Amino acid sequence: MKKSILRSVRNFLVSEDGPTAVEYAVMLALIVIVCIASVSAVGSNANAKFNKVRTALS
């Protein structure tokens, strides 16, 4: 039992699945941050443009 647990832990540490998953998670987080920043910037610019048009029509 103890040998199988140690073997499982060693195989997990040697395998590259864990680091690959972490790398994908970091890339996904960066992509999400860039998307949120882009949408926020576009929203701010659109809001400013709409306010300018509203002021011009008033």
Biopython code that builds the backbone (N, CA, C, O; Angstrom):
import numpy as np
from Bio.PDB.StructureBuilder import StructureBuilder

atoms = [
    (1, "MET", "N", (0.838, -1.194, 0.000)),
    (1, "MET", "CA", (0.000, 0.000, 0.000)),
    (1, "MET", "C", (0.882, 1.256, 0.000)),
    (1, "MET", "O", (0.671, 2.168, -0.800)),
    (2, "LYS", "N", (1.853, 1.295, 0.888)),
    (2, "LYS", "CA", (2.730, 2.455, 0.999)),
    (2, "LYS", "C", (3.539, 2.646, -0.279)),
    (2, "LYS", "O", (3.747, 3.774, -0.725)),
    (3, "LYS", "N", (3.994, 1.539, -0.868)),
    (3, "LYS", "CA", (4.773, 1.630, -2.106)),
    (3, "LYS", "C", (3.915, 2.148, -3.254)),
    (3, "LYS", "O", (4.393, 2.909, -4.095)),
    (4, "SER", "N", (2.660, 1.740, -3.292)),
    (4, "SER", "CA", (1.792, 2.202, -4.381)),
    (4, "SER", "C", (1.486, 3.696, -4.245)),
    (4, "SER", "O", (1.377, 4.403, -5.247)),
    (5, "ILE", "N", (1.349, 4.165, -3.027)),
    (5, "ILE", "CA", (1.115, 5.601, -2.803)),
    (5, "ILE", "C", (2.344, 6.397, -3.214)),
    (5, "ILE", "O", (2.236, 7.418, -3.893)),
    (6, "LEU", "N", (3.515, 5.920, -2.797)),
    (6, "LEU", "CA", (4.748, 6.608, -3.176)),
    (6, "LEU", "C", (4.946, 6.590, -4.691)),
    (6, "LEU", "O", (5.381, 7.580, -5.280)),
    (7, "ARG", "N", (4.625, 5.458, -5.313)),
    (7, "ARG", "CA", (4.744, 5.349, -6.765)),
    (7, "ARG", "C", (3.777, 6.319, -7.451)),
    (7, "ARG", "O", (4.135, 6.949, -8.446)),
    (8, "SER", "N", (2.577, 6.441, -6.935)),
    (8, "SER", "CA", (1.595, 7.363, -7.507)),
    (8, "SER", "C", (2.054, 8.809, -7.377)),
    (8, "SER", "O", (1.929, 9.595, -8.317)),
    (9, "VAL", "N", (2.580, 9.153, -6.217)),
    (9, "VAL", "CA", (3.076, 10.517, -6.007)),
    (9, "VAL", "C", (4.250, 10.804, -6.926)),
    (9, "VAL", "O", (4.321, 11.879, -7.521)),
    (10, "ARG", "N", (5.174, 9.855, -7.050)),
    (10, "ARG", "CA", (6.328, 10.040, -7.926)),
    (10, "ARG", "C", (5.884, 10.194, -9.386)),
    (10, "ARG", "O", (6.390, 11.054, -10.107)),
    (11, "ASN", "N", (4.940, 9.355, -9.813)),
    (11, "ASN", "CA", (4.443, 9.467, -11.192)),
    (11, "ASN", "C", (3.760, 10.805, -11.440)),
    (11, "ASN", "O", (3.901, 11.385, -12.517)),
    (12, "PHE", "N", (3.021, 11.297, -10.452)),
    (12, "PHE", "CA", (2.358, 12.591, -10.601)),
    (12, "PHE", "C", (3.381, 13.714, -10.723)),
    (12, "PHE", "O", (3.218, 14.619, -11.541)),
    (13, "LEU", "N", (4.437, 13.658, -9.909)),
    (13, "LEU", "CA", (5.452, 14.708, -9.951)),
    (13, "LEU", "C", (6.270, 14.654, -11.235)),
    (13, "LEU", "O", (6.724, 15.691, -11.719)),
    (14, "VAL", "N", (6.461, 13.478, -11.785)),
    (14, "VAL", "CA", (7.252, 13.325, -13.003)),
    (14, "VAL", "C", (6.436, 13.681, -14.239)),
    (14, "VAL", "O", (6.980, 14.212, -15.207)),
    (15, "SER", "N", (5.149, 13.397, -14.217)),
    (15, "SER", "CA", (4.314, 13.661, -15.395)),
    (15, "SER", "C", (4.237, 15.156, -15.659)),
    (15, "SER", "O", (4.428, 15.970, -14.756)),
    (16, "GLU", "N", (3.959, 15.500, -16.890)),
    (16, "GLU", "CA", (3.910, 16.915, -17.278)),
    (16, "GLU", "C", (2.475, 17.435, -17.378)),
    (16, "GLU", "O", (2.262, 18.545, -17.864)),
    (17, "ASP", "N", (1.509, 16.671, -16.937)),
    (17, "ASP", "CA", (0.113, 17.107, -17.010)),
    (17, "ASP", "C", (-0.168, 18.260, -16.067)),
    (17, "ASP", "O", (-0.900, 19.183, -16.424)),
    (18, "GLY", "N", (0.398, 18.226, -14.874)),
    (18, "GLY", "CA", (0.158, 19.291, -13.898)),
    (18, "GLY", "C", (0.670, 20.638, -14.367)),
    (18, "GLY", "O", (-0.097, 21.601, -14.383)),
    (19, "PRO", "N", (1.941, 20.749, -14.753)),
    (19, "PRO", "CA", (2.447, 22.039, -15.232)),
    (19, "PRO", "C", (1.737, 22.529, -16.489)),
    (19, "PRO", "O", (1.525, 23.730, -16.655)),
    (20, "THR", "N", (1.373, 21.612, -17.365)),
    (20, "THR", "CA", (0.666, 22.018, -18.583)),
    (20, "THR", "C", (-0.686, 22.627, -18.238)),
    (20, "THR", "O", (-1.080, 23.639, -18.818)),
    (21, "ALA", "N", (-1.392, 22.018, -17.301)),
    (21, "ALA", "CA", (-2.688, 22.553, -16.881)),
    (21, "ALA", "C", (-2.524, 23.928, -16.256)),
    (21, "ALA", "O", (-3.346, 24.814, -16.488)),
    (22, "VAL", "N", (-1.483, 24.115, -15.474)),
    (22, "VAL", "CA", (-1.236, 25.420, -14.848)),
    (22, "VAL", "C", (-0.918, 26.458, -15.913)),
    (22, "VAL", "O", (-1.394, 27.591, -15.833)),
    (23, "GLU", "N", (-0.118, 26.087, -16.913)),
    (23, "GLU", "CA", (0.207, 27.025, -17.990)),
    (23, "GLU", "C", (-1.051, 27.437, -18.749)),
    (23, "GLU", "O", (-1.232, 28.613, -19.065)),
    (24, "TYR", "N", (-1.917, 26.471, -19.041)),
    (24, "TYR", "CA", (-3.163, 26.804, -19.731)),
    (24, "TYR", "C", (-4.048, 27.701, -18.870)),
    (24, "TYR", "O", (-4.696, 28.608, -19.393)),
    (25, "ALA", "N", (-4.085, 27.466, -17.581)),
    (25, "ALA", "CA", (-4.894, 28.300, -16.685)),
    (25, "ALA", "C", (-4.366, 29.730, -16.649)),
    (25, "ALA", "O", (-5.148, 30.680, -16.635)),
    (26, "VAL", "N", (-3.044, 29.886, -16.633)),
    (26, "VAL", "CA", (-2.453, 31.234, -16.633)),
    (26, "VAL", "C", (-2.746, 31.937, -17.946)),
    (26, "VAL", "O", (-3.094, 33.118, -17.951)),
    (27, "MET", "N", (-2.608, 31.223, -19.069)),
    (27, "MET", "CA", (-2.918, 31.837, -20.371)),
    (27, "MET", "C", (-4.383, 32.232, -20.452)),
    (27, "MET", "O", (-4.707, 33.304, -20.961)),
    (28, "LEU", "N", (-5.271, 31.379, -19.956)),
    (28, "LEU", "CA", (-6.694, 31.701, -19.972)),
    (28, "LEU", "C", (-6.982, 32.926, -19.119)),
    (28, "LEU", "O", (-7.773, 33.780, -19.518)),
    (29, "ALA", "N", (-6.358, 33.027, -17.963)),
    (29, "ALA", "CA", (-6.558, 34.193, -17.095)),
    (29, "ALA", "C", (-6.084, 35.470, -17.788)),
    (29, "ALA", "O", (-6.752, 36.500, -17.708)),
    (30, "LEU", "N", (-4.939, 35.410, -18.466)),
    (30, "LEU", "CA", (-4.443, 36.590, -19.178)),
    (30, "LEU", "C", (-5.377, 36.980, -20.320)),
    (30, "LEU", "O", (-5.625, 38.166, -20.538)),
    (31, "ILE", "N", (-5.893, 35.999, -21.045)),
    (31, "ILE", "CA", (-6.829, 36.289, -22.132)),
    (31, "ILE", "C", (-8.090, 36.935, -21.591)),
    (31, "ILE", "O", (-8.600, 37.890, -22.178)),
    (32, "VAL", "N", (-8.596, 36.429, -20.483)),
    (32, "VAL", "CA", (-9.811, 37.005, -19.880)),
    (32, "VAL", "C", (-9.554, 38.444, -19.437)),
    (32, "VAL", "O", (-10.407, 39.310, -19.630)),
    (33, "ILE", "N", (-8.395, 38.704, -18.848)),
    (33, "ILE", "CA", (-8.065, 40.063, -18.406)),
    (33, "ILE", "C", (-8.002, 41.014, -19.587)),
    (33, "ILE", "O", (-8.512, 42.132, -19.513)),
    (34, "VAL", "N", (-7.378, 40.578, -20.684)),
    (34, "VAL", "CA", (-7.295, 41.423, -21.884)),
    (34, "VAL", "C", (-8.686, 41.670, -22.463)),
    (34, "VAL", "O", (-8.990, 42.788, -22.879)),
    (35, "CYS", "N", (-9.526, 40.650, -22.495)),
    (35, "CYS", "CA", (-10.891, 40.825, -23.015)),
    (35, "CYS", "C", (-11.688, 41.803, -22.166)),
    (35, "CYS", "O", (-12.390, 42.658, -22.705)),
    (36, "ILE", "N", (-11.590, 41.689, -20.866)),
    (36, "ILE", "CA", (-12.331, 42.596, -19.983)),
    (36, "ILE", "C", (-11.832, 44.029, -20.157)),
    (36, "ILE", "O", (-12.631, 44.965, -20.199)),
    (37, "ALA", "N", (-10.520, 44.201, -20.259)),
    (37, "ALA", "CA", (-9.973, 45.548, -20.455)),
    (37, "ALA", "C", (-10.420, 46.127, -21.792)),
    (37, "ALA", "O", (-10.730, 47.316, -21.879)),
    (38, "SER", "N", (-10.457, 45.306, -22.825)),
    (38, "SER", "CA", (-10.882, 45.772, -24.150)),
    (38, "SER", "C", (-12.348, 46.189, -24.141)),
    (38, "SER", "O", (-12.701, 47.251, -24.654)),
    (39, "VAL", "N", (-13.187, 45.361, -23.565)),
    (39, "VAL", "CA", (-14.617, 45.679, -23.510)),
    (39, "VAL", "C", (-14.844, 46.937, -22.688)),
    (39, "VAL", "O", (-15.688, 47.763, -23.038)),
    (40, "SER", "N", (-14.110, 47.089, -21.617)),
    (40, "SER", "CA", (-14.241, 48.281, -20.781)),
    (40, "SER", "C", (-13.832, 49.532, -21.556)),
    (40, "SER", "O", (-14.514, 50.555, -21.491)),
    (41, "ALA", "N", (-12.728, 49.451, -22.286)),
    (41, "ALA", "CA", (-12.266, 50.607, -23.064)),
    (41, "ALA", "C", (-13.258, 50.959, -24.159)),
    (41, "ALA", "O", (-13.566, 52.134, -24.359)),
    (42, "VAL", "N", (-13.760, 49.963, -24.869)),
    (42, "VAL", "CA", (-14.733, 50.218, -25.935)),
    (42, "VAL", "C", (-16.013, 50.798, -25.346)),
    (42, "VAL", "O", (-16.611, 51.704, -25.925)),
    (43, "GLY", "N", (-16.433, 50.276, -24.195)),
    (43, "GLY", "CA", (-17.637, 50.793, -23.550)),
    (43, "GLY", "C", (-17.483, 52.241, -23.122)),
    (43, "GLY", "O", (-18.410, 53.038, -23.264)),
    (44, "SER", "N", (-16.326, 52.578, -22.603)),
    (44, "SER", "CA", (-16.085, 53.958, -22.182)),
    (44, "SER", "C", (-16.091, 54.904, -23.388)),
    (44, "SER", "O", (-16.669, 55.989, -23.333)),
    (45, "ASN", "N", (-15.443, 54.480, -24.473)),
    (45, "ASN", "CA", (-15.421, 55.308, -25.678)),
    (45, "ASN", "C", (-16.814, 55.467, -26.270)),
    (45, "ASN", "O", (-17.179, 56.557, -26.710)),
    (46, "ALA", "N", (-17.589, 54.396, -26.284)),
    (46, "ALA", "CA", (-18.951, 54.468, -26.812)),
    (46, "ALA", "C", (-19.814, 55.376, -25.942)),
    (46, "ALA", "O", (-20.613, 56.153, -26.464)),
    (47, "ASN", "N", (-19.664, 55.288, -24.637)),
    (47, "ASN", "CA", (-20.433, 56.126, -23.727)),
    (47, "ASN", "C", (-20.100, 57.600, -23.946)),
    (47, "ASN", "O", (-20.991, 58.449, -23.967)),
    (48, "ALA", "N", (-18.820, 57.893, -24.109)),
    (48, "ALA", "CA", (-18.417, 59.282, -24.354)),
    (48, "ALA", "C", (-18.999, 59.790, -25.671)),
    (48, "ALA", "O", (-19.447, 60.934, -25.754)),
    (49, "LYS", "N", (-18.994, 58.956, -26.682)),
    (49, "LYS", "CA", (-19.539, 59.347, -27.990)),
    (49, "LYS", "C", (-21.050, 59.585, -27.896)),
    (49, "LYS", "O", (-21.556, 60.554, -28.461)),
    (50, "PHE", "N", (-21.770, 58.715, -27.193)),
    (50, "PHE", "CA", (-23.215, 58.890, -27.037)),
    (50, "PHE", "C", (-23.531, 60.167, -26.261)),
    (50, "PHE", "O", (-24.476, 60.883, -26.591)),
    (51, "ASN", "N", (-22.735, 60.448, -25.228)),
    (51, "ASN", "CA", (-22.947, 61.686, -24.466)),
    (51, "ASN", "C", (-22.708, 62.901, -25.339)),
    (51, "ASN", "O", (-23.426, 63.895, -25.227)),
    (52, "LYS", "N", (-21.707, 62.837, -26.209)),
    (52, "LYS", "CA", (-21.422, 63.948, -27.118)),
    (52, "LYS", "C", (-22.580, 64.174, -28.095)),
    (52, "LYS", "O", (-22.954, 65.313, -28.373)),
    (53, "VAL", "N", (-23.137, 63.085, -28.606)),
    (53, "VAL", "CA", (-24.277, 63.195, -29.520)),
    (53, "VAL", "C", (-25.491, 63.732, -28.788)),
    (53, "VAL", "O", (-26.213, 64.574, -29.323)),
    (54, "ARG", "N", (-25.731, 63.257, -27.564)),
    (54, "ARG", "CA", (-26.875, 63.736, -26.777)),
    (54, "ARG", "C", (-26.755, 65.223, -26.507)),
    (54, "ARG", "O", (-27.738, 65.959, -26.594)),
    (55, "THR", "N", (-25.544, 65.666, -26.178)),
    (55, "THR", "CA", (-25.326, 67.093, -25.926)),
    (55, "THR", "C", (-25.558, 67.909, -27.183)),
    (55, "THR", "O", (-26.134, 68.996, -27.124)),
    (56, "ALA", "N", (-25.118, 67.399, -28.310)),
    (56, "ALA", "CA", (-25.285, 68.107, -29.578)),
    (56, "ALA", "C", (-26.763, 68.193, -29.964)),
    (56, "ALA", "O", (-27.181, 69.188, -30.555)),
    (57, "LEU", "N", (-27.558, 67.179, -29.644)),
    (57, "LEU", "CA", (-28.965, 67.200, -29.995)),
    (57, "LEU", "C", (-29.801, 68.050, -29.044)),
    (57, "LEU", "O", (-30.910, 68.457, -29.390)),
    (58, "SER", "N", (-29.295, 68.312, -27.884)),
    (58, "SER", "CA", (-30.070, 69.065, -26.882)),
    (58, "SER", "C", (-30.172, 70.522, -27.211)),
    (58, "SER", "O", (-30.790, 71.282, -26.465)),
]
sb = StructureBuilder()
sb.init_structure("model")
sb.init_model(0)
sb.init_chain("A")
sb.init_seg("    ")
for serial, (resi, resn, name, xyz) in enumerate(atoms, 1):
    if name == "N":
        sb.init_residue(resn, " ", resi, " ")
    sb.init_atom(name, np.array(xyz, "f"), 0.0, 1.0, " ", f" {name:<3s}", serial, name[0])
structure = sb.get_structure()
